[in-house]
Amino acid sequence: MAVSPINISRISQNLRLNLTVDAITRNQRSLYLNEVRIAAGRSFVTPSENPTAAARARDLHDQLARQQQISGNLRTASDLLSASDAAISEVSDLLTQVQAVAGQNISNLTSEAEREAEAEVLDAILHQLVNVGNRQFGGRYLFSGRDSDVMGFQEAGGGIAYLGDTEALAMHVGNGRMESVSMPGNELYGAVSASVSGSADLTPKLLPETRLEDLDGAVGQGIRKGTLAFDETDGVGSFSVDLTTADTIGDVVDFINAAAAEAGSSLTATLTDVGLKLDSGSKTVVVADGGSSTLAADLGLSSETSIQGELEAGGLSPRLTPLTPISALAGGTTLDLENGLVITNGSRSAVIDLSAAETVQDLLNTINASNTYVEARISADGKSIDLYSRVSGVDLHVTENGGTTAANLGLRTFDLTTQLTDLNYGRGVEMTSEAEAPDLVFKDDTGAVILEVSLAGALTLSDVIQKINDASQEASAGINAALDEQSNGLAITSTTSLGATLIIENAPGSYAAEDLGLTRGTVTEDGTLLGRDVNPVTAPGVLDAMMRLTAALRTDDDRAISLAAERVETIVDDLARQHGLVGARAQSVEREFNQLEDASISTEQFLSQVEDLDFTRAITELQSTQTVLQASLLTNSRLMNLSLMDYLG
């Protein structure tokens, strides 16, 4: 670095002083900047020193921050998935022990005492499974889904309730992608039942305030907003209606009427319970889609529809929403909500009073707050209400409370339309394999057979009732079968003197009487035999299967043991698949983490190249600057050594 020249010949003393000070200041500033860069380890301290490098460094800092955030998410996700994978491995080991117990007791060679001892073993394994289901990692419950701060499994209602969320916990792992990082308990243990799918179509009546987004539309594609073009061929001619800003079906009616009135057309639009109604008055009006719109079809109007007089468009199929008024359910049909219904889930039972419900959300809230561990939801197709049990090891029954509320809502768990294949947890009704051979045997108090009934061809409970009554009429047996109006079971009455001694048994080779709930029914004071509800809803998973296997061992029930063992085998296979998915997901996340770590290292290297200081060069420049400053000070001190002659000059 050269010493800054100072030309001080033949200039004034003040100017000479200013030039000297300016030169020293420049050298000191250069020295200061070099010292700051060395102290900070940066090639520039302020963006103004190198704007291009500063902009590049800022971009790299932002990129590195994003990479570090996502890397942290991936690390957490990998840890959670690895912990889940290890826990599921423990579950698999425990289920292997359950399989061994089930396999040893399928035969009838084991004694009652031996089966009782095995039941104790299963109780211990069940306790271990619950502990694994409630395992924590990093303060989170691994198998509680998004509610990771809630302990998922607790004893309740005579069984084991799942209180966690049914959706998996997810984390952002880059590129706008969310990755599931947990397995909720309903998937791990099958801890939430299949739905009590509402058998009643509750599609609501169309109301002016029904939102377009809550309509399936006439072609099942929803309502795709657009423009309708109208042509009053013998009147005012063409006009259009822009419905892109319409929010409700009432808006559609208002927009059409406003556009028609502005054009001077006689066309009017009104609303029916299921769709639009257009009245062209005394004119002829042709309606079509405007541009590329498909709105006409969605509203139940085919393109180029000619209207002469009144035209009622096709059904728009409103979906149930939380805000749907109760009065609009089932097309506005009056439902019996005054009597309510009875939900029994294991040892928990509640009468659900729906008389004060005004909206579907009120109905859902009343059921969900019943403390029966039952969850009510709107069905996926928006046409019914579904119920789910969150308790394993117990049965869910929905019955009437003196009225028809359960039937009206389609929630009764046993009715005339119930398929026989759905009974007994989906096991169905085991009938004889011989054609026309009897399945049911009715006996009197002496043990004499008075009626035999074949159920060949029966598909529903209604078919069973019809076959019993037809056989009784043909044999003049005086027996009548019906579905009891209140309890969920078949009601068998007799017009003979059999009274309370009526006995119904399985025919050889058939389990129909047992599977229809007629072998362990109750007898009323008037002699009616009430069968059991054999279409309960229960959780399908391992906890339920184990509890039922344990109960079967304690009651020494060979058939129940065999059925429970079959369930365990199926569940083990399903768990193996779930375990594979979690393991694969853990490996995938680990690979992404490693790739992102490599990318972060590359970003840090690029950032270092942009803003890190070359210390060798910087120290050399610092030393040079110090030398220049010292030289400048020495030179200037000599040049500024004034004498009397300088003043005289």
C-alpha positions in Angstrom: 0.0 0.0 0.0 1.5 3.3 -1.0 1.8 6.3 1.3 -0.9 8.9 0.3 0.9 11.8 -1.3 0.4 15.2 0.2 1.4 18.2 -1.9 2.1 20.9 0.6 4.3 23.2 -1.4 3.2 26.8 -1.8 -0.2 26.3 0.0 -1.6 27.9 3.1 -1.0 26.5 6.5 -4.7 25.6 7.1 -5.0 23.8 3.8 -1.8 21.9 4.6 -3.2 20.9 8.0 -6.5 19.7 6.4 -4.8 17.6 3.8 -2.6 16.0 6.5 -5.5 15.2 8.8 -7.5 13.8 5.8 -4.7 11.5 4.8 -4.3 10.2 8.4 -8.0 9.7 8.7 -8.2 7.6 5.6 -5.3 5.4 6.8 -7.0 5.1 10.2 -10.3 4.1 8.7 -8.7 1.5 6.5 -6.9 0.1 9.6 -10.2 0.1 11.6 -12.1 -1.8 8.8 -9.4 -4.4 8.6 -9.5 -4.9 12.4 -13.3 -5.2 12.4 -13.3 -7.7 9.6 -10.7 -9.8 11.4 -12.6 -9.6 14.7 -15.9 -10.6 12.9 -14.3 -13.1 10.5 -16.3 -11.5 7.7 -15.1 -10.3 4.3 -17.5 -7.4 4.7 -19.1 -5.8 7.6 -21.9 -3.7 6.1 -23.8 -4.5 2.9 -22.6 -1.2 1.3 -19.1 -2.6 1.2 -20.1 -5.4 -1.2 -23.8 -5.2 -2.2 -23.7 -8.2 -4.5 -22.1 -10.5 -1.9 -24.4 -9.2 0.8 -27.5 -10.1 -1.3 -26.2 -13.5 -2.0 -25.3 -14.1 1.6 -28.8 -13.0 2.7 -30.4 -15.6 0.3 -28.0 -18.3 1.5 -28.8 -17.4 5.2 -32.6 -17.8 4.4 -32.0 -21.0 2.6 -29.9 -22.4 5.5 -32.6 -21.4 8.1 -35.3 -23.2 6.1 -33.0 -26.3 5.8 -32.3 -26.3 9.5 -36.0 -25.9 10.4 -37.0 -28.8 8.1 -34.0 -30.8 9.3 -35.2 -30.4 12.8 -38.7 -31.5 11.8 -37.2 -34.5 10.0 -35.1 -35.4 13.0 -38.1 -35.3 15.3 -40.2 -37.2 12.8 -37.4 -39.9 12.4 -37.2 -40.2 16.2 -41.0 -40.5 16.6 -41.3 -43.1 13.8 -38.3 -45.1 15.1 -39.8 -45.1 18.6 -43.2 -46.2 17.2 -41.4 -48.9 15.1 -39.8 -50.3 18.3 -43.1 -50.2 20.2 -44.9 -52.0 17.4 -42.2 -54.7 17.5 -43.0 -55.2 21.1 -46.7 -55.5 20.2 -45.9 -58.1 17.6 -43.9 -60.1 20.2 -46.8 -60.0 22.6 -49.3 -61.0 20.0 -47.1 -64.0 19.1 -47.7 -65.1 22.7 -51.4 -64.5 22.3 -51.4 -66.7 19.2 -49.7 -69.5 21.1 -52.3 -69.3 23.9 -55.1 -69.3 21.4 -53.7 -72.2 19.4 -53.2 -74.4 22.5 -56.8 -73.9 23.5 -58.7 -74.4 20.2 -58.9 -78.1 20.9 -61.2 -79.4 23.6 -58.3 -81.4 25.2 -57.4 -78.6 27.6 -59.2 -78.6 30.9 -61.3 -75.8 32.4 -58.6 -75.1 35.0 -55.9 -74.9 32.3 -58.0 -72.4 30.3 -58.6 -70.3 33.5 -54.8 -70.2 33.9 -54.3 -69.1 30.3 -56.9 -66.4 30.8 -54.7 -65.0 33.6 -51.8 -65.0 31.1 -53.9 -63.1 28.6 -54.9 -60.5 31.2 -51.2 -59.8 31.9 -50.4 -59.5 28.1 -53.4 -57.2 27.7 -52.0 -55.0 30.5 -48.7 -54.8 28.7 -50.4 -53.9 25.4 -52.1 -51.0 27.0 -48.8 -49.8 28.5 -47.2 -49.9 25.1 -50.2 -48.1 23.6 -49.7 -45.3 26.2 -45.9 -45.1 25.6 -44.4 -41.6 25.5 -41.4 -40.2 23.6 -40.2 -36.7 24.2 -43.2 -35.9 26.3 -45.6 -37.0 23.5 -47.9 -40.1 23.5 -46.8 -42.0 20.5 -50.2 -43.5 19.6 -52.6 -40.7 20.4 -52.6 -39.2 17.0 -52.8 -35.4 16.9 -53.8 -35.3 20.5 -50.3 -36.3 21.5 -50.6 -34.8 25.0 -53.6 -37.1 25.8 -53.1 -40.6 27.2 -54.7 -42.8 24.5 -55.9 -45.9 26.4 -57.8 -46.1 29.6 -60.1 -48.6 31.3 -63.7 -47.4 30.9 -67.2 -48.8 30.4 -66.2 -52.3 31.2 -63.5 -52.3 28.5 -60.6 -50.2 27.3 -61.5 -46.8 25.8 -59.4 -45.0 23.2 -59.4 -41.3 24.0 -56.8 -40.1 21.5 -57.3 -38.6 18.0 -58.1 -40.8 15.0 -55.8 -38.8 12.7 -52.0 -39.2 12.6 -49.7 -36.5 13.8 -48.1 -34.8 10.8 -45.1 -32.5 10.3 -43.9 -30.3 7.5 -41.0 -31.9 5.8 -40.4 -29.4 2.9 -41.8 -28.5 -0.5 -45.2 -28.0 1.1 -45.4 -31.7 2.0 -46.7 -33.0 5.3 -45.5 -36.4 6.5 -47.4 -38.6 9.0 -45.1 -39.3 11.9 -47.3 -41.4 14.2 -49.8 -44.2 14.1 -53.0 -43.3 16.0 -54.3 -45.9 18.4 -57.4 -46.7 16.3 -55.0 -48.0 13.6 -52.6 -49.7 15.9 -55.1 -51.6 18.0 -58.3 -51.2 15.9 -59.6 -49.3 18.9 -62.5 -47.5 17.2 -65.5 -49.5 15.9 -66.9 -49.6 12.4 -69.8 -47.1 12.2 -73.4 -47.7 13.0 -74.1 -46.5 9.5 -77.3 -44.6 9.5 -79.8 -46.6 7.4 -82.2 -43.6 7.1 -81.6 -41.1 4.3 -81.7 -37.8 6.1 -81.0 -35.7 3.0 -82.4 -32.3 4.1 -84.9 -30.1 2.4 -83.5 -27.4 0.2 -83.7 -24.1 2.0 -82.9 -20.6 0.7 -79.9 -20.4 3.0 -78.4 -23.7 1.8 -74.9 -22.9 0.6 -74.0 -24.0 -2.9 -70.9 -25.7 -1.6 -73.2 -28.0 0.4 -75.0 -29.3 -2.6 -74.1 -32.4 -4.6 -75.8 -30.9 -7.7 -77.9 -32.7 -10.2 -75.0 -34.6 -11.7 -73.1 -35.3 -8.5 -70.3 -32.8 -9.2 -71.4 -30.0 -6.9 -72.4 -26.6 -8.1 -69.6 -25.2 -10.4 -70.3 -21.5 -10.5 -70.6 -19.7 -13.8 -73.1 -17.9 -16.1 -76.6 -18.8 -17.3 -77.7 -17.5 -20.6 -81.5 -16.9 -21.2 -83.3 -16.2 -24.5 -86.9 -15.1 -24.4 -87.4 -15.9 -28.0 -90.9 -14.3 -28.3 -90.2 -11.5 -25.9 -87.3 -9.4 -24.7 -84.6 -11.6 -26.3 -81.3 -12.6 -24.7 -80.0 -11.8 -21.2 -77.5 -13.5 -18.9 -77.2 -14.1 -15.2 -73.7 -14.1 -13.6 -73.8 -16.5 -10.7 -70.1 -16.5 -9.9 -70.6 -14.5 -6.7 -73.7 -16.5 -5.5 -73.2 -18.1 -2.1 -76.5 -19.8 -1.4 -79.3 -21.3 -3.5 -81.4 -18.4 -2.4 -78.9 -16.1 -4.1 -79.3 -18.0 -7.3 -83.0 -17.5 -7.2 -82.6 -13.8 -6.4 -80.0 -13.2 -9.1 -82.1 -14.9 -11.8 -85.2 -12.8 -10.8 -83.2 -9.6 -10.7 -81.7 -10.1 -14.1 -85.0 -11.1 -15.6 -86.7 -8.0 -14.2 -84.0 -5.8 -15.4 -84.3 -7.2 -18.9 -88.1 -7.0 -18.8 -88.6 -10.7 -19.0 -91.6 -12.5 -17.6 -89.3 -15.3 -16.3 -89.4 -16.0 -12.5 -87.5 -18.4 -10.4 -88.6 -20.0 -7.1 -87.4 -22.8 -4.8 -88.9 -26.2 -4.2 -87.9 -28.7 -1.5 -85.4 -30.4 -3.9 -84.4 -27.9 -6.6 -85.2 -24.8 -8.7 -88.5 -24.0 -10.4 -88.6 -21.7 -13.4 -91.8 -20.2 -14.8 -91.6 -18.5 -18.2 -95.1 -17.0 -17.9 -96.7 -16.7 -21.3 -93.4 -16.6 -23.1 -90.9 -19.2 -24.3 -87.5 -19.1 -22.7 -84.4 -21.1 -23.6 -81.8 -21.5 -21.0 -78.2 -22.5 -21.7 -74.7 -22.3 -20.2 -72.8 -19.1 -20.7 -69.3 -19.6 -22.1 -67.7 -22.8 -20.9 -69.8 -23.1 -17.8 -71.5 -26.3 -16.7 -73.8 -24.6 -14.3 -77.0 -25.5 -16.1 -76.4 -29.2 -15.8 -75.4 -28.8 -12.1 -78.7 -27.0 -11.4 -80.6 -29.8 -13.2 -81.1 -27.9 -16.4 -79.8 -29.5 -19.6 -78.2 -27.0 -21.9 -80.6 -25.4 -24.5 -83.6 -26.3 -22.3 -86.8 -24.7 -23.7 -89.2 -23.5 -21.0 -92.9 -23.0 -21.8 -94.7 -22.4 -18.6 -93.3 -24.1 -15.4 -90.3 -26.3 -15.2 -89.0 -28.0 -12.1 -85.3 -28.8 -12.3 -83.7 -32.0 -11.0 -82.8 -32.7 -7.4 -79.8 -30.7 -6.0 -79.2 -33.2 -3.2 -78.3 -30.9 -0.2 -75.8 -32.5 2.2 -76.1 -32.6 6.0 -74.0 -29.9 7.7 -73.6 -29.0 11.4 -75.9 -26.0 10.8 -78.7 -28.0 9.0 -81.9 -27.4 10.9 -83.5 -30.5 12.5 -86.8 -29.5 10.8 -85.2 -29.9 7.4 -84.0 -33.5 7.9 -85.3 -36.2 5.6 -86.7 -33.7 3.2 -88.6 -31.9 5.9 -90.4 -35.0 7.2 -91.4 -34.8 10.8 -89.2 -37.1 12.9 -89.8 -38.4 16.4 -87.2 -36.7 18.5 -89.3 -36.3 21.5 -88.9 -39.8 22.9 -85.2 -40.0 22.2 -83.1 -43.2 22.0 -81.0 -45.4 24.3 -77.3 -45.9 23.8 -75.8 -48.8 25.7 -72.0 -49.2 25.3 -70.8 -51.9 27.7 -71.6 -50.8 31.2 -72.4 -47.3 30.1 -76.0 -46.5 29.2 -77.7 -43.2 28.5 -81.1 -42.0 27.3 -80.4 -39.4 24.6 -83.0 -36.6 24.8 -83.0 -34.8 21.4 -86.2 -32.8 22.0 -84.3 -29.6 22.4 -82.0 -30.1 19.3 -82.4 -27.4 16.7 -79.5 -28.2 14.4 -77.6 -31.3 13.4 -74.7 -30.0 15.5 -77.0 -29.9 18.6 -77.9 -33.6 17.9 -74.2 -34.5 17.5 -73.2 -32.6 20.7 -76.0 -34.3 22.7 -74.8 -37.8 21.7 -71.1 -37.0 22.1 -71.7 -35.6 25.5 -73.5 -38.7 26.8 -70.5 -40.1 28.5 -70.9 -43.5 26.7 -67.7 -43.2 24.7 -69.7 -43.0 21.5 -68.9 -40.5 18.8 -71.5 -39.2 16.4 -70.4 -37.8 13.0 -72.0 -36.8 9.8 -71.5 -39.6 7.2 -69.0 -39.1 4.4 -71.7 -38.8 1.8 -73.6 -36.2 3.9 -76.8 -38.1 3.9 -76.9 -39.7 7.4 -75.6 -39.7 11.0 -73.0 -42.4 11.9 -72.0 -43.6 15.4 -68.7 -45.0 16.5 -67.7 -46.8 19.7 -64.3 -46.0 21.2 -64.4 -48.9 23.7 -62.8 -52.3 23.0 -64.2 -55.4 24.6 -67.8 -54.3 24.9 -70.8 -54.1 22.7 -72.6 -51.0 21.5 -76.4 -51.2 21.2 -78.8 -48.5 20.1 -82.5 -49.0 21.0 -85.7 -47.1 21.2 -86.9 -45.2 24.2 -90.6 -45.7 23.7 -90.8 -44.1 20.3 -89.2 -44.3 16.9 -86.3 -41.9 17.2 -83.6 -44.5 16.6 -85.4 -45.9 13.6 -86.1 -42.4 12.2 -82.4 -41.5 12.4 -81.4 -44.8 11.1 -79.3 -45.6 14.2 -81.1 -48.7 15.6 -78.5 -51.4 15.6 -81.0 -54.2 14.8 -83.9 -53.8 12.5 -85.8 -55.5 9.7 -83.3 -54.5 7.0 -80.3 -55.8 8.9 -78.4 -58.3 6.7 -77.8 -61.7 8.3 -74.2 -61.5 7.1 -73.6 -58.5 9.4 -74.8 -60.3 12.6 -72.4 -61.5 15.3 -69.7 -59.0 14.5 -69.8 -59.8 10.8 -69.7 -63.6 11.3 -73.2 -64.0 10.1 -75.7 -66.8 10.8 -74.3 -70.3 10.4 -77.0 -72.4 8.8 -77.1 -76.1 7.8 -75.4 -76.9 4.5 -78.2 -79.4 3.5 -80.8 -78.0 1.2 -84.2 -77.5 2.8 -82.9 -79.0 6.1 -84.3 -77.2 9.2 -82.2 -74.6 11.0 -84.5 -73.8 13.9 -86.3 -76.3 16.2 -89.3 -75.1 18.4 -90.2 -77.3 21.3 -92.9 -77.4 24.0 -92.4 -77.9 27.7 -92.2 -81.7 27.3 -89.4 -81.4 24.8 -91.7 -82.4 21.9 -90.9 -80.7 18.6 -93.8 -78.5 17.4 -92.1 -76.7 14.5 -89.0 -76.9 12.4 -88.0 -74.0 10.2 -85.5 -73.8 7.3 -83.9 -70.5 6.7 -82.5 -71.3 3.3 -82.4 -68.2 1.1 -83.0 -65.8 4.0 -80.8 -62.6 3.6 -82.3 -60.2 6.1 -84.0 -60.3 9.5 -87.2 -59.6 7.7 -86.7 -62.8 5.7 -86.1 -64.8 8.9 -89.4 -63.5 10.4 -91.3 -64.2 7.2 -90.0 -67.8 7.0 -90.8 -68.5 10.7 -94.4 -67.2 10.3 -94.9 -68.9 7.0 -93.8 -72.3 8.5 -95.9 -71.7 11.6 -99.0 -71.0 9.5 -98.4 -74.0 7.3 -98.0 -76.3 10.3 -100.7 -74.5 12.4 -98.2 -74.2 15.2 -99.6 -71.0 16.6 -96.1 -69.3 16.7 -95.6 -65.7 15.6 -92.2 -63.9 15.0 -91.7 -60.2 14.9 -89.1 -57.6 15.8 -89.7 -56.2 19.2 -90.6 -52.5 18.9 -88.4 -51.4 21.8 -85.7 -54.0 22.5 -83.3 -55.1 19.8 -84.3 -58.7 19.4 -86.7 -61.1 17.8 -90.0 -61.5 19.7 -91.5 -65.0 19.6 -95.1 -65.4 20.8 -97.3 -68.5 20.9 -101.1 -68.7 20.8 -101.0 -72.1 22.4 -100.6 -73.0 26.1 -96.8 -73.2 25.8 -96.4 -70.0 27.7 -93.0 -69.3 29.2 -91.8 -72.9 28.4 -91.2 -72.2 24.7 -87.8 -73.6 23.7 -85.9 -72.8 20.6 -82.8 -74.8 19.6 -80.3 -75.2 16.9 -81.1 -77.9 14.4 -78.4 -80.4 13.8 -75.6 -78.9 11.7 -76.9 -75.4 12.3 -76.2 -72.6 14.8 -79.0 -70.4 13.6 -81.0 -70.3 16.9 -77.8 -69.2 18.7 -76.7 -66.8 16.0 -80.2 -65.2 15.9 -80.1 -64.6 19.7 -82.9 -67.0 20.5 -81.1 -69.5 22.7 -80.4 -67.3 25.6 -83.3 -64.9 25.4 -85.6 -63.6 28.1 -89.3 -64.4 28.7 -91.8 -61.7 29.5 -94.8 -62.1 31.8 -97.1 -62.8 28.9 -94.8 -65.6 27.7 -93.1 -63.8 24.8 -89.6 -64.9 24.2 -87.3 -61.9 23.5 -84.1 -62.7 21.7 -80.8 -61.0 22.2 -79.5 -58.2 20.0 -76.9 -60.1 17.9 -75.9 -57.1 15.8 -73.9 -55.1 18.3 -71.1 -52.8 17.2 -67.7 -53.3 18.7 -64.1 -52.3 18.0 -62.5 -54.7 15.6 -59.0 -54.8 16.9 -56.6 -56.7 19.1 -57.7 -55.5 22.4 -61.3 -56.5 21.7 -60.3 -59.9 20.4 -58.1 -60.6 23.4 -60.8 -59.6 25.9 -63.3 -61.9 24.1 -60.8 -64.7 23.9 -60.2 -64.3 27.7 -63.9 -64.4 28.4 -64.3 -67.5 26.2 -61.5 -69.3 28.1 -63.1 -68.5 31.4 -66.5 -69.8 30.2 -64.9 -72.8 28.6 -66.7 -72.0 25.3 -65.0 -74.0 22.5 -66.8 -72.2 19.6 -66.1 -68.7 21.0 -62.4 -69.6 21.6 -62.1 -70.8 18.0 -63.8 -67.6 16.6 -61.6 -65.3 18.8 -58.5 -67.2 17.7 -59.4 -66.7 14.1 -59.7 -62.9 14.8 -56.3 -62.8 16.4 -54.7 -64.5 13.4 -56.3 -61.9 11.1 -55.2 -59.0 13.4 -51.6 -60.3 13.5 -51.5 -60.2 9.7 -52.9 -56.7 9.6 -50.4 -55.5 12.3 -47.5 -56.9 10.3 -48.6 -54.7 7.3 -49.0 -51.7 9.5 -45.6 -52.4 11.0 -44.1 -52.5 7.6 -45.6 -49.2 6.7 -44.2 -47.5 9.8 -40.8 -49.0 9.2 -40.8 -47.9 5.6 -41.9 -44.4 6.6 -39.1 -44.2 9.2 -36.5 -45.3 6.7 -37.8 -42.8 4.2 -37.7 -39.9 6.7 -34.2 -40.9 7.8 -33.0 -40.8 4.2 -34.5 -37.4 3.7 -32.9 -36.2 6.9 -29.5 -37.4 5.7 -29.9 -35.8 2.3 -31.0 -32.5 3.9 -28.0 -32.5 6.2 -25.7 -32.9 3.2 -27.6 -30.0 1.5 -27.2 -27.9 4.6 -23.4 -28.5 4.6 -23.2 -27.4 1.0 -25.2 -24.3 1.7 -22.8 -23.5 4.6 -19.9 -24.0 2.3 -21.3 -21.6 -0.3 -22.1 -19.1 2.5 -18.5 -19.4 3.8 -17.2 -18.6 0.4 -19.3 -15.5 0.1 -18.9 -13.9 3.5 -16.1 -15.6 5.4 -12.8 -13.7 5.7 -9.5 -14.8 4.1 -7.5 -14.3 7.3 -4.0 -14.5 5.7 -4.8 -11.8 3.2 -6.6 -9.7 5.9 -3.7 -9.9 8.3 -1.3 -9.0 5.5 -3.4 -6.0 4.6 -3.7 -5.0 8.3 0.1 -5.0 8.7 0.5 -3.0 5.5 -2.1 -0.5 6.7 -0.3 -0.1 10.0 3.0 0.5 8.2 1.4 3.1 5.9 -0.1 4.8 8.9 3.2 4.9 10.7 4.9 6.2 7.6 2.3 8.9 7.1 2.5 10.0 10.7 6.3 10.2 10.5 6.4 12.0 7.2 3.7 14.5 8.2 5.3 15.2 11.5 8.5 16.2 9.7 6.7 18.2 7.1 4.7 20.0 9.7 7.8 20.9 11.7 7.3 24.7 11.2 9.9 27.4 11.8 9.8 31.2 11.9 10.7 31.3 8.2 7.4 29.4 7.4 5.4 32.2 9.0 7.6 34.9 7.4 7.1 33.2 4.0 
